[in-house]
Amino acid sequence: MNDCIFCKIVVGEIPSTKVYEDQWVVAFKDINPVAPVHIQVIPKEHIKSVAEFTEDHINIAGRLLFAASEIGREHCGDNGFRVVTNIGDDGGQEVKHLHLHVIGGRKMTWPPG
């Protein structure tokens, strides 16, 4: 997608502070963090949201969760962390490219708001 900010991060057109990258996924620090640790984990392939998953996305779904797990353990340790994805306008999705938020570094509350 030519106008997708996350696609531009994937190809290096927009700088980011990357913390993880493999063949399928890239993760970078959020520019407006809501906690001491706030990292975006995105597929390199443009997928709008989890709502667009098909059986063809089973591998990427696993890769995203694996990366989120690795990042959470590395950046938050044994105290825990939260993994969130927003879907659509009512779900609070601002960037229409699938992304997981790895959030931690402090005690999480519920509901989040």
Biopython code that builds the backbone (N, CA, C, O; Angstrom):
import numpy as np
from Bio.PDB.StructureBuilder import StructureBuilder

atoms = [
    (1, "MET", "N", (0.840, -1.184, 0.000)),
    (1, "MET", "CA", (0.000, 0.000, 0.000)),
    (1, "MET", "C", (0.882, 1.243, 0.000)),
    (1, "MET", "O", (1.726, 1.407, 0.881)),
    (2, "ASN", "N", (0.697, 2.086, -0.948)),
    (2, "ASN", "CA", (1.556, 3.245, -1.108)),
    (2, "ASN", "C", (1.415, 4.281, -0.001)),
    (2, "ASN", "O", (2.393, 4.951, 0.331)),
    (3, "ASP", "N", (0.230, 4.432, 0.578)),
    (3, "ASP", "CA", (0.021, 5.471, 1.577)),
    (3, "ASP", "C", (0.024, 4.947, 3.016)),
    (3, "ASP", "O", (-0.273, 5.702, 3.942)),
    (4, "CYS", "N", (0.350, 3.690, 3.214)),
    (4, "CYS", "CA", (0.342, 3.086, 4.547)),
    (4, "CYS", "C", (1.641, 3.404, 5.281)),
    (4, "CYS", "O", (2.727, 3.056, 4.815)),
    (5, "ILE", "N", (1.523, 4.065, 6.428)),
    (5, "ILE", "CA", (2.697, 4.452, 7.202)),
    (5, "ILE", "C", (3.511, 3.235, 7.649)),
    (5, "ILE", "O", (4.741, 3.286, 7.663)),
    (6, "PHE", "N", (2.835, 2.142, 8.015)),
    (6, "PHE", "CA", (3.563, 0.956, 8.460)),
    (6, "PHE", "C", (4.264, 0.264, 7.297)),
    (6, "PHE", "O", (5.357, -0.275, 7.474)),
    (7, "CYS", "N", (3.660, 0.269, 6.114)),
    (7, "CYS", "CA", (4.338, -0.274, 4.942)),
    (7, "CYS", "C", (5.601, 0.527, 4.638)),
    (7, "CYS", "O", (6.618, -0.034, 4.230)),
    (8, "LYS", "N", (5.528, 1.839, 4.840)),
    (8, "LYS", "CA", (6.694, 2.692, 4.616)),
    (8, "LYS", "C", (7.783, 2.410, 5.644)),
    (8, "LYS", "O", (8.967, 2.497, 5.319)),
    (9, "ILE", "N", (7.410, 2.078, 6.868)),
    (9, "ILE", "CA", (8.400, 1.681, 7.883)),
    (9, "ILE", "C", (9.056, 0.369, 7.469)),
    (9, "ILE", "O", (10.274, 0.228, 7.586)),
    (10, "VAL", "N", (8.269, -0.593, 6.987)),
    (10, "VAL", "CA", (8.796, -1.891, 6.568)),
    (10, "VAL", "C", (9.893, -1.722, 5.520)),
    (10, "VAL", "O", (10.929, -2.381, 5.605)),
    (11, "VAL", "N", (9.681, -0.849, 4.532)),
    (11, "VAL", "CA", (10.660, -0.693, 3.443)),
    (11, "VAL", "C", (11.727, 0.357, 3.740)),
    (11, "VAL", "O", (12.609, 0.593, 2.913)),
    (12, "GLY", "N", (11.656, 0.991, 4.916)),
    (12, "GLY", "CA", (12.681, 1.943, 5.314)),
    (12, "GLY", "C", (12.459, 3.370, 4.848)),
    (12, "GLY", "O", (13.353, 4.203, 4.999)),
    (13, "GLU", "N", (11.302, 3.679, 4.289)),
    (13, "GLU", "CA", (11.020, 5.054, 3.854)),
    (13, "GLU", "C", (10.782, 5.984, 5.038)),
    (13, "GLU", "O", (11.038, 7.185, 4.953)),
    (14, "ILE", "N", (10.293, 5.427, 6.137)),
    (14, "ILE", "CA", (10.076, 6.190, 7.367)),
    (14, "ILE", "C", (10.940, 5.543, 8.445)),
    (14, "ILE", "O", (10.871, 4.330, 8.642)),
    (15, "PRO", "N", (11.750, 6.331, 9.143)),
    (15, "PRO", "CA", (12.613, 5.749, 10.171)),
    (15, "PRO", "C", (11.813, 5.273, 11.378)),
    (15, "PRO", "O", (10.744, 5.800, 11.685)),
    (16, "SER", "N", (12.354, 4.274, 12.048)),
    (16, "SER", "CA", (11.761, 3.765, 13.279)),
    (16, "SER", "C", (12.876, 3.196, 14.141)),
    (16, "SER", "O", (13.986, 2.945, 13.670)),
    (17, "THR", "N", (12.558, 3.001, 15.408)),
    (17, "THR", "CA", (13.513, 2.362, 16.316)),
    (17, "THR", "C", (13.140, 0.891, 16.393)),
    (17, "THR", "O", (12.328, 0.483, 17.224)),
    (18, "LYS", "N", (13.748, 0.101, 15.512)),
    (18, "LYS", "CA", (13.436, -1.320, 15.435)),
    (18, "LYS", "C", (14.029, -2.071, 16.624)),
    (18, "LYS", "O", (15.148, -1.800, 17.060)),
    (19, "VAL", "N", (13.251, -3.020, 17.134)),
    (19, "VAL", "CA", (13.719, -3.869, 18.225)),
    (19, "VAL", "C", (13.708, -5.338, 17.829)),
    (19, "VAL", "O", (14.244, -6.181, 18.549)),
    (20, "TYR", "N", (13.095, -5.653, 16.680)),
    (20, "TYR", "CA", (13.004, -7.041, 16.223)),
    (20, "TYR", "C", (12.698, -7.028, 14.734)),
    (20, "TYR", "O", (11.944, -6.187, 14.245)),
    (21, "GLU", "N", (13.300, -7.981, 14.022)),
    (21, "GLU", "CA", (12.967, -8.145, 12.616)),
    (21, "GLU", "C", (13.342, -9.550, 12.182)),
    (21, "GLU", "O", (14.405, -10.061, 12.535)),
    (22, "ASP", "N", (12.459, -10.167, 11.415)),
    (22, "ASP", "CA", (12.764, -11.426, 10.765)),
    (22, "ASP", "C", (12.174, -11.367, 9.351)),
    (22, "ASP", "O", (11.831, -10.288, 8.868)),
    (23, "GLN", "N", (12.060, -12.490, 8.706)),
    (23, "GLN", "CA", (11.584, -12.530, 7.323)),
    (23, "GLN", "C", (10.134, -12.055, 7.177)),
    (23, "GLN", "O", (9.757, -11.560, 6.115)),
    (24, "TRP", "N", (9.322, -12.199, 8.221)),
    (24, "TRP", "CA", (7.889, -11.944, 8.127)),
    (24, "TRP", "C", (7.399, -10.743, 8.925)),
    (24, "TRP", "O", (6.356, -10.167, 8.614)),
    (25, "VAL", "N", (8.150, -10.369, 9.949)),
    (25, "VAL", "CA", (7.665, -9.430, 10.964)),
    (25, "VAL", "C", (8.718, -8.373, 11.263)),
    (25, "VAL", "O", (9.916, -8.647, 11.195)),
    (26, "VAL", "N", (8.278, -7.180, 11.590)),
    (26, "VAL", "CA", (9.163, -6.148, 12.107)),
    (26, "VAL", "C", (8.482, -5.532, 13.329)),
    (26, "VAL", "O", (7.259, -5.406, 13.375)),
    (27, "ALA", "N", (9.290, -5.153, 14.311)),
    (27, "ALA", "CA", (8.764, -4.528, 15.526)),
    (27, "ALA", "C", (9.589, -3.294, 15.843)),
    (27, "ALA", "O", (10.808, -3.273, 15.669)),
    (28, "PHE", "N", (8.891, -2.265, 16.313)),
    (28, "PHE", "CA", (9.554, -0.992, 16.577)),
    (28, "PHE", "C", (8.860, -0.292, 17.733)),
    (28, "PHE", "O", (7.702, -0.575, 18.038)),
    (29, "LYS", "N", (9.579, 0.626, 18.377)),
    (29, "LYS", "CA", (9.024, 1.370, 19.492)),
    (29, "LYS", "C", (7.931, 2.318, 19.007)),
    (29, "LYS", "O", (8.070, 2.970, 17.972)),
    (30, "ASP", "N", (6.844, 2.381, 19.769)),
    (30, "ASP", "CA", (5.737, 3.273, 19.454)),
    (30, "ASP", "C", (6.187, 4.723, 19.666)),
    (30, "ASP", "O", (6.901, 5.009, 20.627)),
    (31, "ILE", "N", (5.783, 5.630, 18.789)),
    (31, "ILE", "CA", (6.202, 7.029, 18.930)),
    (31, "ILE", "C", (5.379, 7.782, 19.972)),
    (31, "ILE", "O", (5.766, 8.871, 20.395)),
    (32, "ASN", "N", (4.254, 7.217, 20.386)),
    (32, "ASN", "CA", (3.419, 7.804, 21.443)),
    (32, "ASN", "C", (3.109, 6.739, 22.492)),
    (32, "ASN", "O", (1.963, 6.306, 22.612)),
    (33, "PRO", "N", (4.111, 6.314, 23.248)),
    (33, "PRO", "CA", (3.906, 5.189, 24.161)),
    (33, "PRO", "C", (2.919, 5.494, 25.283)),
    (33, "PRO", "O", (2.851, 6.613, 25.793)),
    (34, "VAL", "N", (2.150, 4.459, 25.655)),
    (34, "VAL", "CA", (1.205, 4.571, 26.765)),
    (34, "VAL", "C", (1.760, 3.919, 28.030)),
    (34, "VAL", "O", (1.102, 3.916, 29.070)),
    (35, "ALA", "N", (2.965, 3.370, 27.939)),
    (35, "ALA", "CA", (3.633, 2.711, 29.065)),
    (35, "ALA", "C", (5.135, 2.752, 28.803)),
    (35, "ALA", "O", (5.560, 3.060, 27.689)),
    (36, "PRO", "N", (5.943, 2.445, 29.819)),
    (36, "PRO", "CA", (7.394, 2.452, 29.602)),
    (36, "PRO", "C", (7.842, 1.554, 28.446)),
    (36, "PRO", "O", (8.801, 1.877, 27.745)),
    (37, "VAL", "N", (7.154, 0.433, 28.247)),
    (37, "VAL", "CA", (7.398, -0.423, 27.089)),
    (37, "VAL", "C", (6.144, -0.377, 26.228)),
    (37, "VAL", "O", (5.057, -0.738, 26.679)),
    (38, "HIS", "N", (6.301, 0.067, 24.990)),
    (38, "HIS", "CA", (5.181, 0.078, 24.035)),
    (38, "HIS", "C", (5.783, -0.125, 22.654)),
    (38, "HIS", "O", (6.355, 0.792, 22.064)),
    (39, "ILE", "N", (5.643, -1.332, 22.159)),
    (39, "ILE", "CA", (6.264, -1.731, 20.902)),
    (39, "ILE", "C", (5.190, -2.235, 19.944)),
    (39, "ILE", "O", (4.300, -2.990, 20.336)),
    (40, "GLN", "N", (5.281, -1.811, 18.692)),
    (40, "GLN", "CA", (4.378, -2.262, 17.633)),
    (40, "GLN", "C", (5.015, -3.458, 16.927)),
    (40, "GLN", "O", (6.185, -3.411, 16.549)),
    (41, "VAL", "N", (4.251, -4.516, 16.753)),
    (41, "VAL", "CA", (4.711, -5.698, 16.021)),
    (41, "VAL", "C", (3.806, -5.817, 14.793)),
    (41, "VAL", "O", (2.591, -5.963, 14.922)),
    (42, "ILE", "N", (4.406, -5.755, 13.604)),
    (42, "ILE", "CA", (3.604, -5.746, 12.378)),
    (42, "ILE", "C", (4.111, -6.791, 11.385)),
    (42, "ILE", "O", (5.300, -7.111, 11.359)),
    (43, "PRO", "N", (3.196, -7.317, 10.568)),
    (43, "PRO", "CA", (3.649, -8.179, 9.472)),
    (43, "PRO", "C", (4.235, -7.307, 8.362)),
    (43, "PRO", "O", (3.789, -6.180, 8.148)),
    (44, "LYS", "N", (5.215, -7.825, 7.675)),
    (44, "LYS", "CA", (5.774, -7.090, 6.536)),
    (44, "LYS", "C", (4.766, -7.035, 5.386)),
    (44, "LYS", "O", (4.759, -6.084, 4.605)),
    (45, "GLU", "N", (3.930, -8.047, 5.289)),
    (45, "GLU", "CA", (2.846, -8.055, 4.302)),
    (45, "GLU", "C", (1.737, -7.132, 4.790)),
    (45, "GLU", "O", (1.409, -7.130, 5.976)),
    (46, "HIS", "N", (1.165, -6.356, 3.895)),
    (46, "HIS", "CA", (0.060, -5.490, 4.291)),
    (46, "HIS", "C", (-1.203, -6.325, 4.473)),
    (46, "HIS", "O", (-1.756, -6.862, 3.514)),
    (47, "ILE", "N", (-1.639, -6.419, 5.710)),
    (47, "ILE", "CA", (-2.914, -7.038, 6.083)),
    (47, "ILE", "C", (-3.609, -5.981, 6.921)),
    (47, "ILE", "O", (-3.019, -5.457, 7.866)),
    (48, "LYS", "N", (-4.841, -5.662, 6.596)),
    (48, "LYS", "CA", (-5.536, -4.557, 7.266)),
    (48, "LYS", "C", (-5.737, -4.812, 8.758)),
    (48, "LYS", "O", (-5.472, -3.928, 9.572)),
    (49, "SER", "N", (-6.198, -5.997, 9.129)),
    (49, "SER", "CA", (-6.427, -6.324, 10.537)),
    (49, "SER", "C", (-6.618, -7.820, 10.693)),
    (49, "SER", "O", (-6.637, -8.554, 9.704)),
    (50, "VAL", "N", (-6.759, -8.274, 11.923)),
    (50, "VAL", "CA", (-7.029, -9.677, 12.200)),
    (50, "VAL", "C", (-8.321, -10.117, 11.514)),
    (50, "VAL", "O", (-8.456, -11.283, 11.144)),
    (51, "ALA", "N", (-9.260, -9.207, 11.344)),
    (51, "ALA", "CA", (-10.534, -9.534, 10.707)),
    (51, "ALA", "C", (-10.360, -9.981, 9.256)),
    (51, "ALA", "O", (-11.269, -10.589, 8.692)),
    (52, "GLU", "N", (-9.222, -9.695, 8.646)),
    (52, "GLU", "CA", (-8.968, -10.116, 7.268)),
    (52, "GLU", "C", (-8.221, -11.437, 7.168)),
    (52, "GLU", "O", (-7.952, -11.905, 6.062)),
    (53, "PHE", "N", (-7.878, -12.050, 8.302)),
    (53, "PHE", "CA", (-7.152, -13.324, 8.268)),
    (53, "PHE", "C", (-7.940, -14.395, 7.518)),
    (53, "PHE", "O", (-9.160, -14.504, 7.633)),
    (54, "THR", "N", (-7.195, -15.171, 6.752)),
    (54, "THR", "CA", (-7.718, -16.375, 6.117)),
    (54, "THR", "C", (-6.774, -17.502, 6.512)),
    (54, "THR", "O", (-5.797, -17.281, 7.228)),
    (55, "GLU", "N", (-7.069, -18.702, 6.047)),
    (55, "GLU", "CA", (-6.155, -19.817, 6.322)),
    (55, "GLU", "C", (-4.756, -19.539, 5.782)),
    (55, "GLU", "O", (-3.775, -20.067, 6.304)),
    (56, "ASP", "N", (-4.658, -18.729, 4.758)),
    (56, "ASP", "CA", (-3.347, -18.386, 4.194)),
    (56, "ASP", "C", (-2.491, -17.588, 5.172)),
    (56, "ASP", "O", (-1.280, -17.479, 4.982)),
    (57, "HIS", "N", (-3.100, -17.031, 6.213)),
    (57, "HIS", "CA", (-2.378, -16.201, 7.177)),
    (57, "HIS", "C", (-1.994, -16.937, 8.458)),
    (57, "HIS", "O", (-1.502, -16.313, 9.398)),
    (58, "ILE", "N", (-2.207, -18.235, 8.511)),
    (58, "ILE", "CA", (-1.905, -18.985, 9.731)),
    (58, "ILE", "C", (-0.436, -18.830, 10.119)),
    (58, "ILE", "O", (-0.134, -18.634, 11.296)),
    (59, "ASN", "N", (0.470, -18.911, 9.169)),
    (59, "ASN", "CA", (1.895, -18.781, 9.470)),
    (59, "ASN", "C", (2.221, -17.396, 10.023)),
    (59, "ASN", "O", (2.932, -17.281, 11.021)),
    (60, "ILE", "N", (1.715, -16.355, 9.391)),
    (60, "ILE", "CA", (2.026, -15.000, 9.838)),
    (60, "ILE", "C", (1.408, -14.731, 11.207)),
    (60, "ILE", "O", (2.000, -14.016, 12.016)),
    (61, "ALA", "N", (0.236, -15.287, 11.480)),
    (61, "ALA", "CA", (-0.380, -15.117, 12.804)),
    (61, "ALA", "C", (0.531, -15.701, 13.883)),
    (61, "ALA", "O", (0.739, -15.083, 14.927)),
    (62, "GLY", "N", (1.066, -16.879, 13.631)),
    (62, "GLY", "CA", (1.998, -17.495, 14.572)),
    (62, "GLY", "C", (3.279, -16.699, 14.712)),
    (62, "GLY", "O", (3.799, -16.548, 15.817)),
    (63, "ARG", "N", (3.790, -16.192, 13.613)),
    (63, "ARG", "CA", (5.020, -15.384, 13.645)),
    (63, "ARG", "C", (4.822, -14.105, 14.450)),
    (63, "ARG", "O", (5.701, -13.705, 15.213)),
    (64, "LEU", "N", (3.659, -13.460, 14.279)),
    (64, "LEU", "CA", (3.367, -12.238, 15.035)),
    (64, "LEU", "C", (3.334, -12.521, 16.536)),
    (64, "LEU", "O", (3.930, -11.787, 17.323)),
    (65, "LEU", "N", (2.638, -13.585, 16.926)),
    (65, "LEU", "CA", (2.544, -13.918, 18.351)),
    (65, "LEU", "C", (3.889, -14.365, 18.919)),
    (65, "LEU", "O", (4.221, -14.040, 20.059)),
    (66, "PHE", "N", (4.660, -15.108, 18.131)),
    (66, "PHE", "CA", (5.994, -15.502, 18.580)),
    (66, "PHE", "C", (6.861, -14.270, 18.819)),
    (66, "PHE", "O", (7.528, -14.174, 19.850)),
    (67, "ALA", "N", (6.860, -13.330, 17.881)),
    (67, "ALA", "CA", (7.652, -12.107, 18.029)),
    (67, "ALA", "C", (7.190, -11.314, 19.246)),
    (67, "ALA", "O", (8.019, -10.819, 20.011)),
    (68, "ALA", "N", (5.875, -11.187, 19.436)),
    (68, "ALA", "CA", (5.346, -10.457, 20.597)),
    (68, "ALA", "C", (5.806, -11.110, 21.895)),
    (68, "ALA", "O", (6.151, -10.418, 22.853)),
    (69, "SER", "N", (5.811, -12.418, 21.928)),
    (69, "SER", "CA", (6.264, -13.149, 23.112)),
    (69, "SER", "C", (7.746, -12.896, 23.390)),
    (69, "SER", "O", (8.131, -12.607, 24.523)),
    (70, "GLU", "N", (8.560, -13.007, 22.366)),
    (70, "GLU", "CA", (10.001, -12.750, 22.517)),
    (70, "GLU", "C", (10.256, -11.318, 23.002)),
    (70, "GLU", "O", (11.053, -11.096, 23.913)),
    (71, "ILE", "N", (9.585, -10.372, 22.398)),
    (71, "ILE", "CA", (9.760, -8.958, 22.738)),
    (71, "ILE", "C", (9.284, -8.689, 24.157)),
    (71, "ILE", "O", (9.967, -8.002, 24.917)),
    (72, "GLY", "N", (8.132, -9.217, 24.523)),
    (72, "GLY", "CA", (7.608, -9.026, 25.875)),
    (72, "GLY", "C", (8.538, -9.565, 26.939)),
    (72, "GLY", "O", (8.805, -8.896, 27.938)),
    (73, "ARG", "N", (9.033, -10.778, 26.727)),
    (73, "ARG", "CA", (9.973, -11.364, 27.704)),
    (73, "ARG", "C", (11.256, -10.540, 27.796)),
    (73, "ARG", "O", (11.768, -10.294, 28.888)),
    (74, "GLU", "N", (11.770, -10.116, 26.638)),
    (74, "GLU", "CA", (13.026, -9.364, 26.628)),
    (74, "GLU", "C", (12.885, -7.996, 27.283)),
    (74, "GLU", "O", (13.766, -7.577, 28.034)),
    (75, "HIS", "N", (11.803, -7.308, 27.012)),
    (75, "HIS", "CA", (11.658, -5.927, 27.464)),
    (75, "HIS", "C", (10.914, -5.767, 28.790)),
    (75, "HIS", "O", (11.023, -4.728, 29.440)),
    (76, "CYS", "N", (10.156, -6.795, 29.192)),
    (76, "CYS", "CA", (9.362, -6.686, 30.422)),
    (76, "CYS", "C", (9.741, -7.720, 31.482)),
    (76, "CYS", "O", (9.321, -7.605, 32.633)),
    (77, "GLY", "N", (10.517, -8.709, 31.111)),
    (77, "GLY", "CA", (10.943, -9.712, 32.073)),
    (77, "GLY", "C", (9.788, -10.550, 32.600)),
    (77, "GLY", "O", (8.814, -10.816, 31.896)),
    (78, "ASP", "N", (9.922, -10.961, 33.863)),
    (78, "ASP", "CA", (8.949, -11.855, 34.480)),
    (78, "ASP", "C", (7.723, -11.144, 35.036)),
    (78, "ASP", "O", (6.804, -11.803, 35.523)),
    (79, "ASN", "N", (7.685, -9.812, 34.975)),
    (79, "ASN", "CA", (6.569, -9.082, 35.563)),
    (79, "ASN", "C", (5.321, -9.091, 34.688)),
    (79, "ASN", "O", (4.245, -8.717, 35.153)),
    (80, "GLY", "N", (5.441, -9.503, 33.454)),
    (80, "GLY", "CA", (4.294, -9.586, 32.566)),
    (80, "GLY", "C", (4.162, -8.402, 31.634)),
    (80, "GLY", "O", (4.858, -7.396, 31.769)),
    (81, "PHE", "N", (3.258, -8.545, 30.693)),
    (81, "PHE", "CA", (3.023, -7.529, 29.684)),
    (81, "PHE", "C", (1.682, -7.804, 29.045)),
    (81, "PHE", "O", (1.069, -8.841, 29.299)),
    (82, "ARG", "N", (1.225, -6.891, 28.224)),
    (82, "ARG", "CA", (-0.053, -7.018, 27.530)),
    (82, "ARG", "C", (0.209, -7.023, 26.020)),
    (82, "ARG", "O", (1.074, -6.300, 25.527)),
    (83, "VAL", "N", (-0.554, -7.852, 25.295)),
    (83, "VAL", "CA", (-0.531, -7.863, 23.833)),
    (83, "VAL", "C", (-1.946, -7.532, 23.370)),
    (83, "VAL", "O", (-2.901, -8.225, 23.723)),
    (84, "VAL", "N", (-2.076, -6.464, 22.573)),
    (84, "VAL", "CA", (-3.387, -5.967, 22.151)),
    (84, "VAL", "C", (-3.362, -5.709, 20.652)),
    (84, "VAL", "O", (-2.350, -5.273, 20.103)),
    (85, "THR", "N", (-4.483, -5.984, 19.997)),
    (85, "THR", "CA", (-4.673, -5.518, 18.630)),
    (85, "THR", "C", (-6.058, -4.891, 18.534)),
    (85, "THR", "O", (-7.035, -5.429, 19.056)),
    (86, "ASN", "N", (-6.129, -3.764, 17.868)),
    (86, "ASN", "CA", (-7.387, -3.066, 17.650)),
    (86, "ASN", "C", (-7.856, -3.364, 16.235)),
    (86, "ASN", "O", (-7.052, -3.430, 15.305)),
    (87, "ILE", "N", (-9.172, -3.544, 16.076)),
    (87, "ILE", "CA", (-9.718, -3.928, 14.779)),
    (87, "ILE", "C", (-10.831, -2.969, 14.397)),
    (87, "ILE", "O", (-11.852, -2.887, 15.080)),
    (88, "GLY", "N", (-10.633, -2.247, 13.306)),
    (88, "GLY", "CA", (-11.662, -1.348, 12.788)),
    (88, "GLY", "C", (-11.836, -0.088, 13.612)),
    (88, "GLY", "O", (-11.219, 0.080, 14.664)),
    (89, "ASP", "N", (-12.675, 0.779, 13.121)),
    (89, "ASP", "CA", (-12.901, 2.075, 13.766)),
    (89, "ASP", "C", (-13.477, 1.923, 15.175)),
    (89, "ASP", "O", (-13.010, 2.579, 16.106)),
    (90, "ASP", "N", (-14.479, 1.071, 15.339)),
    (90, "ASP", "CA", (-15.071, 0.892, 16.668)),
    (90, "ASP", "C", (-14.102, 0.231, 17.641)),
    (90, "ASP", "O", (-14.216, 0.414, 18.853)),
    (91, "GLY", "N", (-13.158, -0.528, 17.122)),
    (91, "GLY", "CA", (-12.151, -1.166, 17.969)),
    (91, "GLY", "C", (-10.975, -0.258, 18.285)),
    (91, "GLY", "O", (-10.077, -0.649, 19.031)),
    (92, "GLY", "N", (-10.965, 0.947, 17.732)),
    (92, "GLY", "CA", (-9.900, 1.904, 18.012)),
    (92, "GLY", "C", (-8.689, 1.798, 17.105)),
    (92, "GLY", "O", (-7.635, 2.346, 17.426)),
    (93, "GLN", "N", (-8.812, 1.103, 15.971)),
    (93, "GLN", "CA", (-7.679, 0.959, 15.062)),
    (93, "GLN", "C", (-7.436, 2.269, 14.325)),
    (93, "GLN", "O", (-8.305, 2.751, 13.599)),
    (94, "GLU", "N", (-6.252, 2.842, 14.515)),
    (94, "GLU", "CA", (-5.913, 4.104, 13.862)),
    (94, "GLU", "C", (-5.157, 3.890, 12.557)),
    (94, "GLU", "O", (-5.423, 4.576, 11.571)),
    (95, "VAL", "N", (-4.224, 2.953, 12.538)),
    (95, "VAL", "CA", (-3.465, 2.637, 11.325)),
    (95, "VAL", "C", (-4.040, 1.345, 10.758)),
    (95, "VAL", "O", (-4.077, 0.320, 11.440)),
    (96, "LYS", "N", (-4.480, 1.398, 9.528)),
    (96, "LYS", "CA", (-5.153, 0.250, 8.906)),
    (96, "LYS", "C", (-4.147, -0.742, 8.336)),
    (96, "LYS", "O", (-4.214, -1.115, 7.165)),
    (97, "HIS", "N", (-3.221, -1.159, 9.178)),
    (97, "HIS", "CA", (-2.245, -2.212, 8.897)),
    (97, "HIS", "C", (-2.160, -2.986, 10.203)),
    (97, "HIS", "O", (-1.868, -2.412, 11.252)),
    (98, "LEU", "N", (-2.414, -4.284, 10.141)),
    (98, "LEU", "CA", (-2.402, -5.115, 11.336)),
    (98, "LEU", "C", (-1.184, -4.824, 12.200)),
    (98, "LEU", "O", (-0.054, -4.804, 11.712)),
    (99, "HIS", "N", (-1.422, -4.602, 13.475)),
    (99, "HIS", "CA", (-0.313, -4.422, 14.405)),
    (99, "HIS", "C", (-0.722, -4.890, 15.796)),
    (99, "HIS", "O", (-1.851, -4.690, 16.244)),
    (100, "LEU", "N", (0.237, -5.516, 16.455)),
    (100, "LEU", "CA", (0.075, -5.911, 17.846)),
    (100, "LEU", "C", (0.827, -4.905, 18.691)),
    (100, "LEU", "O", (1.966, -4.556, 18.381)),
    (101, "HIS", "N", (0.199, -4.437, 19.754)),
    (101, "HIS", "CA", (0.864, -3.585, 20.727)),
    (101, "HIS", "C", (1.403, -4.486, 21.832)),
    (101, "HIS", "O", (0.637, -5.230, 22.444)),
    (102, "VAL", "N", (2.691, -4.432, 22.094)),
    (102, "VAL", "CA", (3.274, -5.079, 23.267)),
    (102, "VAL", "C", (3.487, -3.963, 24.276)),
    (102, "VAL", "O", (4.292, -3.058, 24.057)),
    (103, "ILE", "N", (2.755, -4.037, 25.387)),
    (103, "ILE", "CA", (2.739, -2.953, 26.362)),
    (103, "ILE", "C", (3.108, -3.490, 27.728)),
    (103, "ILE", "O", (2.572, -4.512, 28.157)),
    (104, "GLY", "N", (4.021, -2.816, 28.420)),
    (104, "GLY", "CA", (4.419, -3.269, 29.755)),
    (104, "GLY", "C", (5.326, -2.272, 30.431)),
    (104, "GLY", "O", (5.389, -1.100, 30.060)),
    (105, "GLY", "N", (6.026, -2.764, 31.429)),
    (105, "GLY", "CA", (6.919, -1.909, 32.195)),
    (105, "GLY", "C", (6.224, -1.215, 33.354)),
    (105, "GLY", "O", (6.839, -0.411, 34.055)),
    (106, "ARG", "N", (4.946, -1.517, 33.562)),
    (106, "ARG", "CA", (4.178, -1.005, 34.694)),
    (106, "ARG", "C", (2.978, -1.923, 34.893)),
    (106, "ARG", "O", (2.676, -2.757, 34.039)),
    (107, "LYS", "N", (2.308, -1.766, 36.010)),
    (107, "LYS", "CA", (1.107, -2.541, 36.308)),
    (107, "LYS", "C", (-0.016, -2.108, 35.365)),
    (107, "LYS", "O", (-0.324, -0.920, 35.276)),
    (108, "MET", "N", (-0.624, -3.054, 34.666)),
    (108, "MET", "CA", (-1.726, -2.779, 33.759)),
    (108, "MET", "C", (-3.037, -2.773, 34.553)),
    (108, "MET", "O", (-3.169, -3.488, 35.547)),
    (109, "THR", "N", (-3.990, -1.975, 34.116)),
    (109, "THR", "CA", (-5.305, -1.923, 34.739)),
    (109, "THR", "C", (-6.353, -2.375, 33.737)),
    (109, "THR", "O", (-6.080, -2.441, 32.538)),
    (110, "TRP", "N", (-7.548, -2.685, 34.219)),
    (110, "TRP", "CA", (-8.645, -3.081, 33.340)),
    (110, "TRP", "C", (-9.921, -2.483, 33.865)),
    (110, "TRP", "O", (-10.130, -2.529, 35.077)),
    (111, "PRO", "N", (-10.786, -1.930, 33.058)),
    (111, "PRO", "CA", (-10.631, -1.835, 31.608)),
    (111, "PRO", "C", (-9.619, -0.766, 31.231)),
    (111, "PRO", "O", (-9.368, 0.167, 31.993)),
    (112, "PRO", "N", (-9.032, -0.920, 30.021)),
    (112, "PRO", "CA", (-7.978, 0.020, 29.605)),
    (112, "PRO", "C", (-8.504, 1.395, 29.237)),
    (112, "PRO", "O", (-7.715, 2.340, 29.205)),
    (113, "GLY", "N", (-9.774, 1.563, 28.961)),
    (113, "GLY", "CA", (-10.284, 2.889, 28.646)),
    (113, "GLY", "C", (-11.098, 2.982, 27.413)),
    (113, "GLY", "O", (-11.571, 4.065, 27.066)),
]
sb = StructureBuilder()
sb.init_structure("model")
sb.init_model(0)
sb.init_chain("A")
sb.init_seg("    ")
for serial, (resi, resn, name, xyz) in enumerate(atoms, 1):
    if name == "N":
        sb.init_residue(resn, " ", resi, " ")
    sb.init_atom(name, np.array(xyz, "f"), 0.0, 1.0, " ", f" {name:<3s}", serial, name[0])
structure = sb.get_structure()
